[in-house]
Structure formats: structure tokens, C-alpha cells
Amino acid sequence: MRKFSLFAAALAVAAVGLVGRPAATAEDKKKDDRPDIVVPYVPTHEKVVAAMLKLAAVKEGETVYDLGCGDGRITIAAVKDFKAKRGLGIDFNPERLKDCEKRVAELKLSDEETKKLTFKQGDVLKMTPEDFKDVDVVTLYLLPAVNLKLEPVLKKGLRPGARVVSHDFDMGDWKADKKEEVEADRKHTIYLWVIPGA
């Protein structure tokens, strides 16, 4: 419990510090091309990765996007273990994309699996509803402030029946359809939302 408290406190400090910084000028933006809210990289425990994809009921032939993909473990598991037809991981940090490439190489994925994976650098807060039109599942391990900014984009862009799964952080007033606790190195919470209308 103490480990989780320290982890939560660190994320809260990061969120307050980054959300509360003054608005960047055009000159600052040239020097610092980071997103307005920078999420610290904390790898998702493998047990939680499996639980997230299982809760989302990822099926063969579906497309999975992982926003803030880190080392690509969720995207890779979606393709390798759940037979998704396409996995896209997005992260603002180019170092994380190198981690993704390294992980793909270490796991010795088949050529067919590797072809289904795409990792790209980008700011998830600049994504539009159009970016999600053919997506079946979106996974998140971000910060509450980022989730709240993504909520309207996901609601508008995802088709009925698409699912959103978030690790540890909810979406404020958007009530989750399911919530599960996962025991791993600590107690983790995962949330599921299903886009209505299917």
C-alpha cells in the first residue's frame, strides 16, 4: 500500500507541476516540442496488460490503439496474444519508440505479427475523432487530466461497441461500464467503457 501511495503521490506532483506551468510562447514551443501535459513513464505490469486486454475482450481481427505506449507491451500483447489484426502505439518520447523496437526484437515476433504493429511519435492530445474511426479498442495508462481531455474525442470518434480501457485512472463523470482490481506488484484498478449504440 505504501508503494502505491508513493507512486500516486509522484504522479500527482507531476500532474500538478506540468498542468500548472505557464502557457508556452511560440519561441518556447520551438525549444520544447513536448505535449502540454507530460505523463511520466511507468511500465504496466504484465499481469495488468493481460487483464486490460481481457477486460476489453479484444478479438481476432480487431484494431487496438495504445495511447502513451511506453515500450509497446500492450500493443504487442494485443497482436501476439489476442490476435488483433492491427496494433498502433503512440508516444511523444522518441526514446520509448526505441524501447518498442527493442522489445519487438527481443520477443522474436513472426514477420506476420511484426507487420501488424506500428509505433509512432505523437501527442495524443492532438488526436482528433477522425483518428479513431476504425479503432475497436483504446488502452490508456495516462493521468486523470489527460483522460478528461481525451474523453470527448473518444466518445465522438469511436464507433458503437468500441471499448476504452484505462489503468488506474477513470474518466471523471463518464461512468465506467466495468471496474476490476488486479493483484500484481500492488493492487491495480482497471476501468472499461463501451461506446453505446451497438
C-alpha positions as CSV (number, residue, x, y, z in Angstrom):
1,M,0.0,0.0,0.0
2,R,2.9,2.3,0.8
3,K,4.4,1.7,-2.6
4,F,1.1,2.6,-4.3
5,S,0.8,5.8,-2.2
6,L,4.3,6.9,-3.2
7,F,3.5,6.1,-6.8
8,A,0.2,8.0,-6.7
9,A,1.9,11.0,-5.0
10,A,4.6,11.1,-7.6
11,L,2.1,11.1,-10.4
12,A,0.0,13.8,-8.7
13,V,3.1,16.0,-8.2
14,A,4.0,15.5,-11.9
15,A,0.5,16.4,-13.0
16,V,0.2,19.5,-10.9
17,G,3.7,20.7,-11.9
18,L,3.1,20.2,-15.6
19,V,-0.5,21.3,-15.8
20,G,0.2,24.3,-13.7
21,R,3.1,25.6,-15.8
22,P,2.6,28.9,-17.6
23,A,1.4,28.9,-21.2
24,A,4.3,28.5,-23.6
25,T,5.1,31.2,-26.1
26,A,5.8,30.4,-29.7
27,E,9.5,30.7,-29.0
28,D,9.3,28.3,-26.1
29,K,7.4,25.8,-28.3
30,K,10.3,25.8,-30.7
31,K,12.7,24.9,-27.9
32,D,10.3,22.5,-26.2
33,D,8.1,20.4,-28.5
34,R,6.7,18.3,-25.6
35,P,3.0,18.0,-25.0
36,D,1.3,20.4,-22.6
37,I,0.8,17.5,-20.2
38,V,3.8,15.2,-19.9
39,V,3.0,11.8,-18.4
40,P,5.8,10.0,-16.6
41,Y,6.8,6.6,-18.0
42,V,5.7,3.8,-15.7
43,P,5.6,0.4,-17.3
44,T,2.4,-1.6,-16.9
45,H,2.8,-4.9,-15.1
46,E,2.5,-7.8,-17.5
47,K,-0.4,-9.3,-15.4
48,V,-2.2,-5.9,-15.8
49,V,-1.6,-5.8,-19.5
50,A,-3.3,-9.2,-19.9
51,A,-6.2,-8.2,-17.6
52,M,-6.7,-4.9,-19.6
53,L,-6.9,-6.7,-22.9
54,K,-9.1,-9.5,-21.5
55,L,-11.5,-6.9,-19.9
56,A,-11.7,-5.1,-23.3
57,A,-12.5,-8.6,-24.9
58,V,-10.0,-8.0,-27.7
59,K,-10.9,-10.4,-30.5
60,E,-9.1,-11.6,-33.6
61,G,-9.3,-9.1,-36.4
62,E,-9.7,-6.0,-34.2
63,T,-7.6,-2.9,-34.2
64,V,-6.1,-1.7,-30.9
65,Y,-4.6,1.7,-30.1
66,D,-2.4,2.2,-27.0
67,L,-2.1,5.9,-26.2
68,G,1.2,6.6,-24.4
69,C,2.5,3.2,-25.4
70,G,5.8,3.2,-23.5
71,D,7.8,0.1,-24.5
72,G,4.9,-1.2,-26.6
73,R,4.0,-4.1,-24.3
74,I,0.2,-3.6,-24.6
75,T,0.2,-3.1,-28.3
76,I,2.4,-6.2,-28.8
77,A,0.3,-8.4,-26.5
78,A,-2.8,-7.3,-28.4
79,V,-1.3,-8.7,-31.6
80,K,0.7,-11.6,-30.3
81,D,-1.6,-13.0,-27.6
82,F,-5.1,-11.7,-28.6
83,K,-4.6,-11.9,-32.4
84,A,-5.6,-8.3,-33.1
85,K,-5.3,-7.5,-36.8
86,R,-3.5,-4.2,-36.1
87,G,-1.8,-2.6,-33.1
88,L,-0.8,1.1,-33.0
89,G,1.2,2.5,-30.2
90,I,1.7,6.3,-29.8
91,D,4.2,8.0,-27.5
92,F,5.6,11.6,-27.5
93,N,9.1,10.4,-26.4
94,P,11.3,9.0,-29.2
95,E,13.2,7.0,-26.6
96,R,10.1,5.0,-25.9
97,L,9.8,4.2,-29.6
98,K,13.3,2.8,-29.4
99,D,12.2,0.6,-26.5
100,C,9.3,-0.6,-28.6
101,E,11.7,-1.7,-31.4
102,K,13.9,-3.4,-28.9
103,R,11.0,-5.3,-27.3
104,V,9.8,-6.5,-30.7
105,A,13.3,-7.8,-31.5
106,E,13.7,-9.5,-28.1
107,L,10.3,-11.3,-28.3
108,K,11.3,-12.6,-31.8
109,L,7.9,-11.9,-33.2
110,S,7.0,-13.5,-36.5
111,D,7.1,-11.4,-39.7
112,E,3.3,-11.6,-39.8
113,E,3.0,-10.2,-36.2
114,T,5.6,-7.5,-36.8
115,K,3.7,-6.3,-39.9
116,K,0.6,-5.8,-37.8
117,L,2.4,-3.4,-35.4
118,T,3.0,0.3,-35.8
119,F,4.7,2.6,-33.3
120,K,4.8,6.4,-33.9
121,Q,5.8,9.5,-32.1
122,G,2.9,11.9,-31.4
123,D,1.0,13.9,-28.9
124,V,-2.2,12.0,-28.0
125,L,-3.9,15.3,-27.1
126,K,-3.6,16.4,-30.7
127,M,-5.6,13.4,-32.0
128,T,-9.0,14.1,-33.5
129,P,-12.2,12.0,-33.6
130,E,-11.3,11.1,-37.2
131,D,-8.2,9.3,-35.9
132,F,-10.4,6.7,-34.1
133,K,-13.0,5.9,-36.7
134,D,-11.7,2.4,-37.4
135,V,-10.5,1.5,-33.9
136,D,-12.1,-1.2,-31.8
137,V,-10.1,-0.8,-28.5
138,V,-8.2,2.0,-27.0
139,T,-5.9,1.4,-24.0
140,L,-4.6,4.1,-21.6
141,Y,-2.2,4.5,-18.7
142,L,-2.0,8.2,-18.6
143,L,-3.0,10.9,-16.0
144,P,-6.5,12.0,-15.0
145,A,-6.0,15.3,-16.7
146,V,-5.2,13.6,-20.0
147,N,-8.1,11.2,-19.7
148,L,-10.5,14.0,-19.2
149,K,-9.2,15.8,-22.3
150,L,-9.4,12.6,-24.4
151,E,-12.9,11.7,-23.3
152,P,-14.9,13.9,-25.7
153,V,-12.6,12.9,-28.6
154,L,-13.0,9.2,-27.9
155,K,-16.8,9.5,-27.4
156,K,-17.1,11.3,-30.7
157,G,-14.6,9.3,-32.8
158,L,-15.1,5.7,-31.7
159,R,-17.9,3.7,-33.2
160,P,-20.7,2.0,-31.2
161,G,-19.3,-1.1,-29.5
162,A,-15.7,0.1,-29.3
163,R,-14.1,-0.2,-25.9
164,V,-11.8,2.0,-23.9
165,V,-9.7,0.5,-21.0
166,S,-7.7,2.7,-18.6
167,H,-5.2,1.6,-16.0
168,D,-5.6,3.2,-12.5
169,F,-7.4,6.4,-13.7
170,D,-11.0,6.9,-14.5
171,M,-12.7,9.5,-16.7
172,G,-14.4,11.7,-14.1
173,D,-18.2,11.9,-14.8
174,W,-18.1,9.3,-17.6
175,K,-19.1,6.3,-15.5
176,A,-17.2,3.1,-16.3
177,D,-19.2,0.1,-17.5
178,K,-16.9,-2.2,-15.6
179,K,-14.2,-1.8,-13.0
180,E,-11.8,-4.6,-11.8
181,E,-9.0,-4.9,-9.3
182,V,-5.8,-6.7,-10.3
183,E,-3.3,-8.0,-7.8
184,A,0.2,-7.9,-9.2
185,D,3.2,-6.0,-7.6
186,R,0.4,-3.9,-5.9
187,K,-3.3,-3.6,-6.3
188,H,-4.2,-2.1,-9.7
189,T,-7.6,-0.8,-10.9
190,I,-8.7,-1.1,-14.5
191,Y,-11.8,0.6,-16.0
192,L,-13.8,-0.3,-19.1
193,W,-16.1,1.9,-21.1
194,V,-18.1,0.6,-24.0
195,I,-19.3,3.2,-26.6
196,P,-23.1,2.9,-26.6
197,G,-25.3,2.2,-29.6
198,A,-24.1,-1.2,-30.8
